[in-house]
């Protein structure tokens, strides 16, 4: 297992993605983006991969939630396209994922509702069935 940290520390998700991509071994052709606060993100992987397979010209497939909102940290992106986007943006500290992916041809892909449920509070944790901890 390889663990990396964004550069600079606390540089945000776009910087973290750039660091992660740079640490990948040669030969991987796609990158799976998953936010750490999505406990059911695995339910999105199959629809995202299927969407990407249907369109060879697409750079990636991005999840959209039930309201149609794009989830920029839940997707599958062809590695060469993501590497080019990272290189084109320059330093990514403080940059948004929306900005990093803006020039890519993404397939917005509906995924199961649970796949985009994020956990930001204790109430969210209870809502998704997590146990333990105290209310804060």
Backbone torsions as a table, in degrees:
resi	resn	phi	psi	omega
1	UNK	NA	139.5	177.7
2	UNK	-116.4	131.8	177.5
3	UNK	-120.0	129.2	178.1
4	UNK	-128.2	161.9	179.5
5	UNK	-126.9	143.0	-178.5
6	UNK	-60.0	150.7	178.8
7	UNK	-120.9	118.5	2.5
8	UNK	-78.9	162.0	176.5
9	UNK	-53.1	138.9	-178.0
10	UNK	65.9	23.0	-179.5
11	UNK	-75.2	-7.4	177.2
12	UNK	100.3	173.7	-174.4
13	UNK	-65.3	-36.3	179.5
14	UNK	-65.1	-41.9	176.4
15	UNK	-64.2	-38.6	178.7
16	UNK	-64.6	-41.6	177.8
17	UNK	-62.5	-43.7	179.4
18	UNK	-60.8	-42.8	178.4
19	UNK	-64.9	-43.4	179.2
20	UNK	-62.7	-44.6	-179.7
21	UNK	-63.4	-40.8	179.9
22	UNK	-63.9	-24.7	-177.7
23	UNK	-91.1	-4.1	-178.0
24	UNK	-70.0	146.2	175.4
25	UNK	-70.0	155.7	177.0
26	UNK	-60.9	149.8	174.5
27	UNK	101.7	-18.5	177.9
28	UNK	-76.2	133.0	-174.4
29	UNK	-103.3	-9.5	178.6
30	UNK	-143.5	156.4	-179.5
31	UNK	-121.9	129.9	176.0
32	UNK	-95.7	118.3	178.1
33	UNK	-97.3	124.0	179.0
34	UNK	-137.8	122.3	174.6
35	UNK	-71.1	144.7	-177.5
36	UNK	-71.4	-11.3	-177.9
37	UNK	-105.1	23.2	178.7
38	UNK	-113.8	89.1	-173.7
39	UNK	-65.6	-19.0	-178.7
40	UNK	-113.5	22.5	-177.9
41	UNK	-58.1	-28.5	-179.6
42	UNK	-56.7	-28.0	-179.9
43	UNK	-68.6	-15.2	-180.0
44	UNK	-91.2	-18.0	-171.5
45	UNK	-62.0	-48.9	-178.6
46	UNK	-59.9	-49.1	178.1
47	UNK	-62.7	-34.9	179.5
48	UNK	-67.2	-45.9	178.4
49	UNK	-63.2	-40.9	179.8
50	UNK	-63.6	-41.2	179.3
51	UNK	-63.5	-42.7	-179.0
52	UNK	-66.4	-36.0	178.3
53	UNK	-65.2	-27.2	-176.2
54	UNK	-78.1	-13.8	-174.9
55	UNK	-139.0	96.5	-177.4
56	UNK	-64.9	-20.9	-178.8
57	UNK	-84.6	-13.7	-178.5
58	UNK	-74.6	146.2	175.6
59	UNK	-83.1	-24.9	-178.1
60	UNK	-174.1	173.4	175.1
61	UNK	-123.4	131.2	-176.6
62	UNK	-120.7	137.1	178.7
63	UNK	-69.7	144.2	168.4
64	UNK	-121.8	140.8	-178.3
65	UNK	-81.5	-177.2	-175.6
66	UNK	-61.0	-25.7	179.3
67	UNK	-88.7	-1.6	-179.5
68	UNK	90.3	5.7	-179.5
69	UNK	-79.5	130.0	179.7
70	UNK	-67.4	136.8	177.2
71	UNK	-107.6	96.2	-171.9
72	UNK	-70.2	-13.6	177.1
73	UNK	-110.1	29.9	173.9
74	UNK	-144.6	92.4	-175.9
75	UNK	-169.4	174.4	174.7
76	UNK	-125.6	126.6	-175.9
77	UNK	-129.7	136.3	176.1
78	UNK	-61.6	130.2	-173.3
79	UNK	-57.5	-46.9	-179.8
80	UNK	-58.2	-38.7	179.5
81	UNK	-67.4	-40.1	179.4
82	UNK	-68.1	-41.6	177.8
83	UNK	-62.4	-39.5	178.2
84	UNK	-65.8	-40.5	179.0
85	UNK	-64.3	-40.8	178.8
86	UNK	-63.4	-46.8	-179.5
87	UNK	-62.7	-38.2	-177.7
88	UNK	-70.3	-27.1	-175.6
89	UNK	-83.6	-20.3	-176.3
90	UNK	73.1	-153.1	-178.6
91	UNK	-56.5	133.8	-173.7
92	UNK	-107.5	3.1	179.2
93	UNK	-56.6	124.4	179.4
94	UNK	80.2	-2.0	179.8
95	UNK	-78.8	153.7	179.0
96	UNK	-89.3	155.4	173.3
97	UNK	-65.8	-37.0	177.5
98	UNK	-56.2	-45.5	178.8
99	UNK	-66.0	-41.3	-179.9
100	UNK	-61.5	-39.3	-175.9
101	UNK	-92.4	-1.6	-171.0
102	UNK	-56.0	-38.0	-176.1
103	UNK	-91.8	1.4	179.3
104	UNK	-88.0	148.9	176.2
105	UNK	-87.9	99.1	-175.8
106	UNK	-103.4	141.5	173.2
107	UNK	-93.5	113.9	175.9
108	UNK	-75.1	121.1	-168.5
109	UNK	-121.8	117.3	174.6
110	UNK	-63.5	136.6	179.3
111	UNK	-127.4	164.8	177.6
112	UNK	-54.3	143.3	-175.9
113	UNK	-52.8	-44.6	-177.8
114	UNK	-60.7	-28.3	-175.9
115	UNK	-62.2	-26.1	-177.8
116	UNK	-104.5	8.2	177.1
117	UNK	-73.2	118.3	179.0
118	UNK	-104.1	156.9	-177.5
119	UNK	-115.4	105.6	179.9
120	UNK	-115.8	-17.8	-176.6
121	UNK	-135.7	168.7	175.5
122	UNK	-62.1	-36.0	177.8
123	UNK	-62.2	-41.6	175.9
124	UNK	-61.2	-42.3	-179.6
125	UNK	-61.1	-43.7	176.9
126	UNK	-63.2	-39.2	-178.1
127	UNK	-62.2	-33.1	-179.7
128	UNK	-93.9	2.8	175.6
129	UNK	93.7	10.6	177.0
130	UNK	-74.9	148.4	179.0
131	UNK	-124.1	166.9	178.6
132	UNK	92.5	172.1	179.3
133	UNK	79.2	178.2	179.5
134	UNK	-127.2	158.1	175.6
135	UNK	-64.0	137.4	178.3
136	UNK	-132.2	NA	NA
